[in-house]
């Protein structure tokens, strides 16, 4: 995870004619060689007459590397067991077709559900040109993400102004989700209220830094914020700010500190246009984005129908009160039949906390 984007996650295992494992390979973008090739190199002559088990259809087209199917045929692989076909409609099935034509026995479908979940971001990106969007939030049982603004103290050292909603165990899992995504997206209000760093603190290696995307229509991002200062200190340029109203002086100040600023026309509500922003992120080869915004950004994401899946954490707390901040603040869906429908729901436990994971749309659909 975190090492192959914008390409898919692929791992392969080769067994010899007796069923003994003789080669394994895992693809990473920096390594360039595909999982199949690495497994073949490990197996050597023992691959002849053997079986390749792999989670994704071997590619039969010329890309950054030559076709893997040619190498498999040349190595004498006699059987392929694959979980799923390539989600790229332009090449899907071509690898299987070439291998079958060469006399290789091809079986498809083992552990397909797990394989599809593993590469759902790649599927969304390769089919639509836009990243998979996960809406993540932490809230109380009554759907509140923070106490009333007048009741909270200023944020300190990245701790939310209203205090943590969920437990340390649940927050540690958030870092795993961040690691699985190419980018994190929040509104400027989150920076102003909580002063977070928005980094991947999983401790796991990743090919490129987590891109921190800020929706800031009027460029209110404080120059002294921890986020801005973190870029100014190491100049890794992993913060991208989208605005719709240009303050040239402010823009220049941010850019001098290493912040990337892009101007896009505002959406219907005079805020940054989320669909346009996601198209731009797709152009930057961002395959997955996790939204960790506040109530307004959450509603905008739902209202503009850009959310593919949700990961909603719940703590056994009740804030109550009309002034507490809800998960999504806006007009809302005006009829129960219009409500966003979450499908394929899974529940996760984190001590006393729990999370709901589910899909608003199929990442493999067009």
C-alpha positions in Angstrom: 0.0 0.0 0.0 1.2 3.5 -0.8 4.0 2.3 -3.2 2.4 1.6 -6.5 0.1 4.5 -7.4 -1.0 5.5 -10.0 -0.7 1.9 -11.0 -2.5 -1.0 -9.4 -1.5 -3.2 -6.5 -0.3 -6.6 -7.9 1.3 -9.6 -6.2 2.1 -13.0 -7.7 3.1 -16.4 -6.5 4.5 -19.2 -8.7 4.3 -22.8 -7.8 6.1 -25.6 -9.6 4.4 -28.7 -11.1 4.4 -30.3 -7.6 2.7 -27.3 -6.0 5.8 -25.9 -4.2 6.2 -22.2 -4.0 9.2 -21.3 -6.2 8.8 -17.5 -6.8 7.0 -14.5 -5.4 6.8 -10.9 -6.6 5.1 -7.6 -5.5 4.9 -4.6 -7.8 6.1 -1.1 -6.7 6.1 1.9 -9.0 9.7 2.8 -8.2 10.9 -0.7 -8.9 9.2 -0.7 -12.3 9.3 -4.5 -12.8 5.9 -6.1 -12.5 5.0 -8.7 -10.0 4.9 -11.4 -12.7 8.5 -10.6 -13.8 9.8 -10.6 -10.3 8.2 -13.9 -9.5 9.6 -15.4 -12.7 13.1 -14.2 -11.9 12.8 -15.8 -8.5 11.6 -19.0 -9.9 14.0 -19.4 -12.8 13.7 -22.7 -14.6 11.4 -24.0 -11.9 8.6 -21.8 -13.4 8.3 -24.1 -16.5 5.2 -26.2 -16.2 4.2 -24.3 -13.1 1.2 -22.1 -12.0 1.1 -18.4 -11.5 -1.4 -17.2 -8.8 -2.1 -13.5 -9.1 -4.7 -10.9 -8.0 -4.9 -9.1 -11.3 -4.9 -10.0 -15.0 -1.3 -9.9 -16.5 -1.0 -7.1 -19.0 -0.6 -7.8 -22.7 0.2 -4.3 -23.9 3.4 -2.2 -24.0 3.5 0.3 -21.2 6.3 1.4 -19.0 7.4 -2.2 -19.3 7.0 -4.9 -22.0 4.0 -7.2 -21.9 4.1 -9.6 -19.0 2.1 -12.2 -21.0 5.1 -12.6 -23.4 7.4 -13.3 -20.4 5.0 -15.8 -18.9 4.6 -17.7 -22.2 8.4 -17.7 -22.8 9.0 -19.0 -19.2 6.7 -22.0 -19.8 3.9 -21.2 -17.3 1.2 -23.8 -17.9 -1.6 -22.4 -15.7 -2.8 -19.0 -14.5 -5.1 -18.5 -11.6 -6.2 -14.8 -11.4 -8.7 -13.1 -9.2 -10.0 -10.6 -11.7 -9.6 -9.0 -15.1 -8.0 -5.6 -15.6 -10.5 -2.9 -14.8 -9.1 -0.8 -17.7 -11.8 -1.3 -20.4 -9.2 -0.7 -23.1 -7.1 -3.7 -22.2 -9.5 -5.9 -20.1 -9.4 -9.6 -21.2 -6.5 -9.2 -23.6 -4.0 -10.8 -21.3 -6.2 -13.8 -20.6 -6.9 -14.1 -24.4 -3.2 -14.1 -25.3 -2.4 -16.7 -22.6 -5.2 -19.0 -23.7 -4.1 -18.7 -27.3 -0.7 -19.9 -26.3 -2.1 -22.9 -24.5 -2.0 -21.7 -20.9 -4.9 -22.9 -18.7 -6.6 -19.7 -17.4 -8.9 -19.6 -14.3 -10.4 -16.4 -13.2 -12.5 -15.4 -10.1 -10.7 -16.7 -7.0 -11.0 -14.2 -4.1 -12.5 -11.7 -6.6 -14.2 -9.6 -3.9 -11.0 -9.0 -2.0 -9.1 -8.3 -5.2 -11.7 -5.7 -6.3 -11.6 -3.9 -3.0 -7.8 -3.8 -3.1 -7.7 -2.0 -6.5 -10.9 0.0 -6.3 -8.9 3.3 -6.4 -7.1 2.2 -9.6 -10.4 1.1 -11.1 -12.1 4.5 -10.5 -9.0 6.4 -11.8 -8.4 4.3 -14.9 -12.1 4.3 -15.9 -13.0 7.9 -15.2 -9.8 9.9 -14.9 -10.7 11.0 -11.4 -9.7 9.7 -8.1 -11.7 7.4 -5.8 -13.3 9.7 -3.1 -13.7 8.4 0.5 -15.6 10.6 2.9 -14.3 10.1 6.4 -15.6 11.7 9.6 -15.6 11.1 13.3 -18.7 11.8 15.2 -20.8 11.2 18.3 -23.7 8.7 18.3 -26.1 11.6 17.5 -24.0 12.7 14.5 -22.1 15.6 15.9 -18.5 16.3 14.9 -17.8 19.1 17.3 -19.4 21.2 20.2 -20.9 24.6 19.5 -18.1 27.0 18.2 -18.7 29.4 21.1 -18.0 26.6 23.6 -14.6 25.5 22.4 -11.1 26.7 23.1 -8.5 27.4 20.4 -6.8 24.4 18.9 -3.4 23.5 20.3 -0.7 21.4 18.7 -3.1 19.9 16.2 -5.6 18.8 18.8 -9.1 19.8 17.5 -10.5 22.8 19.2 -13.4 20.8 20.7 -11.2 17.9 21.8 -10.9 14.4 20.2 -14.2 12.7 19.3 -12.9 9.2 19.0 -10.3 7.1 20.9 -6.6 6.8 20.3 -7.3 3.3 18.8 -9.7 4.7 16.2 -7.4 7.6 15.4 -4.5 5.2 14.8 -6.7 3.5 12.2 -7.3 6.8 10.5 -3.5 6.9 9.8 -3.8 3.6 8.0 -6.5 5.1 5.8 -4.4 8.1 5.1 -1.6 5.8 4.1 -3.8 4.1 1.6 -4.7 7.4 -0.1 -2.8 9.6 -2.4 -4.3 12.8 -1.1 -6.2 14.3 1.8 -8.8 17.1 1.3 -10.1 19.6 3.8 -11.6 23.0 3.8 -9.8 26.1 5.1 -12.2 26.1 8.1 -10.5 23.0 9.4 -7.1 24.6 9.3 -8.5 27.7 11.0 -10.2 25.9 13.8 -7.9 22.9 14.4 -4.5 23.9 13.0 -3.7 20.3 11.9 -0.7 18.9 10.0 -2.8 16.4 8.0 0.2 14.0 7.5 0.5 10.3 7.1 1.8 9.1 10.5 1.4 5.4 9.9 5.1 5.0 9.7 4.8 2.9 6.5 6.8 3.7 3.4 5.1 5.5 0.5 6.2 6.4 -3.0 5.3 10.0 -2.8 4.2 12.3 0.1 0.5 12.4 1.0 -0.8 15.4 -1.0 -2.7 17.8 1.3 -5.4 19.5 -0.6 -7.0 22.6 0.9 -10.3 24.2 -0.4 -9.8 27.9 0.3 -11.9 30.1 -1.9 -10.6 33.4 -0.4 -7.1 32.3 0.5 -7.6 32.5 4.2 -4.9 29.9 5.0 -2.7 31.4 7.8 0.9 31.7 7.0 1.8 30.8 10.5 -0.3 27.6 10.5 1.4 24.3 11.2 0.5 23.1 7.7 2.1 26.0 5.9 5.2 26.0 8.2 5.7 22.3 7.6 6.1 23.0 3.9 8.3 26.0 4.5 10.6 23.9 6.6 11.3 21.0 4.2 10.0 22.5 0.8 8.5 19.1 -0.3 5.6 21.0 -1.9 3.0 18.5 -0.9 0.3 21.1 -0.2 -2.0 22.2 -2.9 -4.5 25.0 -2.3 -7.5 25.6 -4.6 -9.1 29.1 -4.6 -11.6 30.9 -6.6 -11.0 34.5 -5.6 -7.4 35.6 -6.2 -5.5 37.8 -3.8 -2.3 38.1 -5.7 -0.3 39.3 -2.7 -1.5 36.4 -0.5 -1.0 33.9 -3.3 2.6 35.1 -3.7 3.2 34.9 0.0 2.0 31.3 0.1 4.0 30.3 -3.0 7.2 31.8 -1.6 6.7 29.4 1.3 6.4 26.4 -1.0 2.6 26.2 -1.2 1.1 25.4 -4.6 -1.9 27.6 -5.4 -4.3 26.9 -8.3 -7.2 29.1 -9.2 -10.4 27.4 -10.4 -13.8 29.0 -11.1 -16.2 28.8 -8.2 -19.1 26.4 -8.2 -22.8 27.3 -7.9 -22.4 28.2 -4.2 -19.4 30.5 -4.8 -17.2 27.8 -3.3 -14.4 25.8 -5.0 -15.9 23.5 -7.6 -15.3 19.9 -6.2 -15.9 18.0 -9.5 -13.5 20.3 -11.3 -10.9 19.9 -8.5 -11.2 16.1 -8.7 -10.7 16.3 -12.4 -7.5 18.4 -11.8 -6.3 15.9 -9.2 -6.8 13.1 -11.8 -4.6 15.0 -14.2 -1.9 15.0 -11.5 -2.2 11.2 -11.3 -3.9 11.2 -7.9 -5.9 8.0 -7.8 -7.5 8.3 -4.3 -8.6 11.2 -2.1 -9.9 11.1 1.4 -12.1 14.0 2.5 -11.6 14.9 6.2 -13.4 18.2 6.0 -15.9 20.0 8.2 -19.6 20.0 8.0 -19.8 22.3 5.0 -17.3 20.4 2.9 -19.0 17.1 3.8 -22.3 18.3 2.6 -20.8 19.8 -0.6 -19.2 16.5 -1.4 -22.5 14.6 -0.9 -24.5 17.3 -2.8 -22.2 17.2 -5.8 -22.3 13.4 -5.9 -18.5 13.0 -5.9 -18.3 10.5 -3.0 -17.6 6.9 -3.8 -17.4 5.5 -0.3 -17.7 6.5 3.3 -15.7 5.6 6.4 -17.6 7.0 9.4 -16.3 6.6 12.9 -18.6 6.8 15.9 -17.8 7.3 19.6 -20.2 6.3 22.4 -20.9 9.9 23.2 -23.9 12.2 22.8 -23.4 16.0 22.5 -27.0 17.0 21.7 -27.9 20.6 21.4 -28.9 22.5 18.3 -25.6 24.5 18.3 -23.3 21.4 18.0 -21.8 20.9 14.6 -23.4 18.2 12.5 -21.6 15.8 10.2 -23.0 17.6 7.2 -24.3 21.1 7.3 -26.3 22.5 4.3 -29.7 22.2 2.7 -29.7 18.5 3.1 -31.7 16.0 1.0 -35.3 17.1 1.2 -36.9 13.7 0.9 -36.0 10.4 2.4 -36.1 8.8 -1.1 -33.4 11.3 -2.1 -31.0 10.5 0.8 -27.6 9.1 -0.1 -27.9 5.4 0.1 -24.9 3.5 1.5 -24.5 0.0 0.2 -22.3 -3.0 1.0 -21.9 -1.9 4.6 -19.2 -3.3 6.9 -18.8 -2.5 10.6 -15.4 -2.2 12.3 -14.8 -2.1 16.1 -12.0 0.0 17.7 -12.5 -0.6 21.4 -15.6 1.2 22.4 -15.7 3.0 19.1 -17.0 1.6 15.9 -17.0 2.6 12.2 -19.3 2.2 9.3 -17.7 1.5 5.9 -19.8 1.5 2.8 -20.3 2.6 -0.8 -22.4 5.3 -2.4 -21.5 4.1 -5.9 -19.5 1.2 -7.5 -15.9 2.2 -8.2 -15.9 -0.1 -11.2 -18.9 1.6 -12.9 -18.4 4.2 -15.6 
